[in-house]
Amino acid sequence: MDIPDRETKTQKTSGGLGILLFFVLLIIVMSTAAIAYLNAKGIDIKKVSLKEVFENRFFIGTKDKYDIESNEIIFNSSQWQEFVICKDYIVRCTNTGVEYFDKGGEQKQVFPVNLNNPFVKCQGEYLLIAEPETKKIYVFNGTEKIWEDKLEYNIINADINSSGYTAIVHRSDRGKTAVSVYNRTGEFLFTKIKGTTFIISAKVSPNGKSVLVNSVDYSGTNIDTGLELYTITGDNIAGKKIENMMIASLWFLDSNTIAAMGDSQILLLDKSLDARWESPVTGTIMSSGVMNGKYAVFAFAEKKGTAAFGDNLPKVLILDGGGREISDYTLNQDVVSIATGGELIAINTGKSVYFIDTTGRLRGSFVCEKEIKGVSFFGNREALVITKDSIIILKMG
């Protein structure tokens, strides 16, 4: 009487095992197909995480390359002019003031002021204009001027973060250099003066809690770099001396990670200014940037072959905050500058712009008859190309 029961249990067990094996086989087949699909698109699965695969929407029918529409707006080039994007406006700075335009080229607002080749920086909704000769600073939130000030000494460099905090590098007494820091309303926070080194740049962290100062020391036979990290009230956090190297550009990847591009090395530093990751550069340093507070982007020419016969191959390298190589993209042209958006990186070669994603895939390109001075992003798939006498709005779809 027990035999039928045993047969029934055996049949159920066999049936369940068969279903399990079917799903295991299905997963293996789907995984193999997915890997083949990504490899066909030139995506290295060893460098790309599962999260990045889905963030870049590789499996929902996105185009390999976007169609790009362009609209050029001509401006008078007889005077100095510079363009940036601020709060979805196209901002044009000239000798006579600051003008705001919409994407159709219609002027929306004008702020008259005499300018002579100022520093123009924009982060998020905040715009900074620092005039070296008149020593004046103007800070805007979109089209609204928040504050202005006049320094006692000539301005050397200036920067603003996405929260509106400003760091101004300027001259001081007896040939010294200094950095002065202000909050978003223009309230003075502190000044640091350097007597033996020359300050070339300074930045406030994204969270507005720390300030990074970059200076160089010319006193010896070689050029050394000095990095200092301060609290927003001017207290010391950390300091670091880097011998035989000049840091050309510094970026806060996030408030705890700093991306640095030197003349012979690229680095990721932690909040103690210790190297989290570093790599020598045997070729030419070109450009750098950060993306979404997650990725550091470096453009440089990598020396290949012998010194006599080797070629410099321009390369764009993408790293995460831990120093893991996400992807790279190699060109046969020098890189003039790079710009980052929400999804894409724009590589400006002077005559062309190449748009790549974080996996190193080419998603689109634009060739210009004029020399390209720079590129900025409105959003994920809308960019502004800047030439000497015009701007070109690119829409990708």
Secondary structure as the mmCIF struct_conf table of DSSP 4:
data_model
#
loop_
_struct_conf.conf_type_id
_struct_conf.id
_struct_conf.beg_label_comp_id
_struct_conf.beg_label_asym_id
_struct_conf.beg_label_seq_id
_struct_conf.end_label_comp_id
_struct_conf.end_label_asym_id
_struct_conf.end_label_seq_id
HELX_RH_AL_P HELX_RH_AL_P1 ILE A 3 ALA A 40
TURN_TY1_P TURN_TY1_P1 LYS A 41 GLY A 42
TURN_TY1_P TURN_TY1_P2 ILE A 45 LYS A 47
BEND BEND1 VAL A 48 VAL A 48
HELX_RH_AL_P HELX_RH_AL_P2 LEU A 50 GLU A 55
TURN_TY1_P TURN_TY1_P3 ASN A 56 GLY A 61
BEND BEND2 ASP A 64 LYS A 65
STRN STRN1 ILE A 68 ILE A 74
BEND BEND3 SER A 78 GLN A 79
STRN STRN2 GLN A 81 CYS A 86
TURN_TY1_P TURN_TY1_P4 LYS A 87 ASP A 88
STRN STRN3 TYR A 89 THR A 94
TURN_TY1_P TURN_TY1_P5 ASN A 95 THR A 96
STRN STRN4 GLY A 97 PHE A 101
TURN_TY1_P TURN_TY1_P6 LYS A 103 GLY A 104
BEND BEND4 GLY A 105 GLY A 105
STRN STRN5 GLN A 107 PRO A 112
BEND BEND5 ASN A 116 ASN A 117
STRN STRN6 PHE A 119 GLN A 123
TURN_TY1_P TURN_TY1_P7 GLY A 124 GLU A 125
STRN STRN7 TYR A 126 GLU A 131
TURN_TY1_P TURN_TY1_P8 PRO A 132 LYS A 135
STRN STRN8 LYS A 136 ASN A 141
TURN_TY1_P TURN_TY1_P9 GLY A 142 THR A 143
STRN STRN9 GLU A 144 LYS A 150
BEND BEND6 GLU A 152 TYR A 153
STRN STRN10 ILE A 155 ILE A 160
TURN_TY1_P TURN_TY1_P10 SER A 162 SER A 163
BEND BEND7 GLY A 164 GLY A 164
STRN STRN11 THR A 166 ARG A 171
HELX_RH_3T_P HELX_RH_3T_P1 ASP A 173 GLY A 175
STRN STRN12 THR A 177 TYR A 182
TURN_TY1_P TURN_TY1_P11 ARG A 184 THR A 185
STRN STRN13 PHE A 188 LYS A 194
BEND BEND8 GLY A 195 THR A 197
STRN STRN14 PHE A 198 VAL A 204
TURN_TY1_P TURN_TY1_P12 PRO A 206 ASN A 207
BEND BEND9 GLY A 208 LYS A 209
STRN STRN15 SER A 210 ASP A 217
BEND BEND10 SER A 219 ASN A 222
STRN STRN16 ASP A 224 THR A 231
TURN_TY1_P TURN_TY1_P13 ILE A 232 THR A 233
BEND BEND11 GLY A 234 GLY A 234
STRN STRN17 ASN A 236 ILE A 242
TURN_TY1_P TURN_TY1_P14 GLU A 243 ASN A 244
STRN STRN18 ILE A 247 ASP A 254
TURN_TY1_P TURN_TY1_P15 SER A 255 ASN A 256
STRN STRN19 THR A 257 GLY A 262
BEND BEND12 ASP A 263 SER A 264
STRN STRN20 GLN A 265 ASP A 270
TURN_TY1_P TURN_TY1_P16 LYS A 271 SER A 272
BEND BEND13 LEU A 273 LEU A 273
STRN STRN21 ALA A 275 PRO A 280
BEND BEND14 THR A 282 GLY A 283
STRN STRN22 ILE A 285 MET A 291
TURN_TY1_P TURN_TY1_P17 ASN A 292 LYS A 294
STRN STRN23 TYR A 295 LYS A 304
BEND BEND15 GLY A 305 GLY A 305
TURN_TY1_P TURN_TY1_P18 ALA A 307 PHE A 309
STRN STRN24 ASP A 311 ASP A 320
TURN_TY1_P TURN_TY1_P19 GLY A 321 GLY A 322
STRN STRN25 GLU A 325 THR A 330
BEND BEND16 ASN A 332 GLN A 333
STRN STRN26 SER A 337 THR A 340
BEND BEND17 GLY A 342 GLU A 343
STRN STRN27 ILE A 345 ASN A 348
BEND BEND18 GLY A 350 LYS A 351
STRN STRN28 SER A 352 ILE A 356
TURN_TY1_P TURN_TY1_P20 THR A 358 THR A 359
BEND BEND19 GLY A 360 GLY A 360
STRN STRN29 LEU A 362 VAL A 367
BEND BEND20 GLU A 369 LYS A 370
HELX_LH_PP_P HELX_LH_PP_P1 GLU A 371 ILE A 372
STRN STRN30 GLY A 374 PHE A 377
BEND BEND21 PHE A 378 ARG A 381
STRN STRN31 GLU A 382 ILE A 386
BEND BEND22 LYS A 388 ASP A 389
STRN STRN32 SER A 390 MET A 396
#
